[in-house]
């Protein structure tokens, strides 16, 4: 059994022993990976602000030409309106409008998966006959994907290794986070983390499908169907879409907690097979998902402080605090797995160390 207060107290003690190294590790990870959403969100926001400023400057330069074009457009519009029929027809919806609506729904669901986002944008560019832009987006997506698989995800595992080690030693060095890139560890870690992400993304696809159905249903009225069929298809699309979105969201959250211990298990046991890793994390999180969710929620005020300080609090305290607490949770659950002899427990480094200690005592 474990409780939040105990984990947090131990985490605070760990931070005191190795504060600056922990802060640096968290800062590096916030830049290179998606580990700390709030910190990276503020960094991204700064880049977005710069992009917006640049766009505003371009608009100012174009204002004079835009004014002239607007006057010409108004003259042409008045001429067309005089010749137009007084009766109004149902607004025409083009394939491009429909595609744009679907695209915006998909992008909203996969915003966190930046390489997938670029792939979707690339497909839209191909549809719009902007081949060069599409190719550029596809290349960027491939580079992003390779970076995540072979660099970012292993770094996340290396970070977990650092936090597991630093709880025992105040002299844990920064280089621990890249120790995972050894030849005999890197490939298995990258493969297992990729598999975890694929499992998670499957539920994002369910959400996307729900959004597509929901969005499509709002456009049924423009597809020249009979009134009865239009009503049935529209209602069915909305209902099924909402059900799929709800199912996808719920299952995504559940699975994110079920696979919570995957990077920690890899950090200590990089040679374990993916089947063993996923079985162990499921057993460790069984009966602990809700408690872990409550643990995450208990940091809400700290996250609010991070937002108010534009990420500064996250860099200098909140990220180190939450990450050390999560490492303490892993140690608790790992020790429980060894104690209760979960399936594959004997392959854990901790179990082997305990066996050696018992043998040493017997010999003594």
Secondary structure, 3 states (H helix, E strand, C coil): CCCHHHHHHHHHHHHHHCHHHHHHHHHHHHHHCCCCHHHHHHHHHHHHHHHHHHHHHHHHHHHHHHHHHHHHHHHHHHHHHHHCCCCCCCCCCCHHHHHHHHHHHHHHHCCCCHHHHHHHHHHHHHHCCCHHHHHHHHHHHHHHHHHHHHHHHHHHHHHHHHHHHHCCCCCCCHHHHHHHHCHHHHHHHHHHHHHHHHHHHHHHHHHHHHHHHHHHHHCHHHCCCCHHHHHHHHHHHHHHHHHHHHHHHHHHHHHHHHCCCHHHHHHHCCCCCHHHHHHHHHHHHCCCHHHHHHHHHCCHHHHHHHHHCCCHHHHHHHHHHHHHHHHHHHHHHHHHHHHCCCCCHHHCHHHHHHHHHHHHHHHC
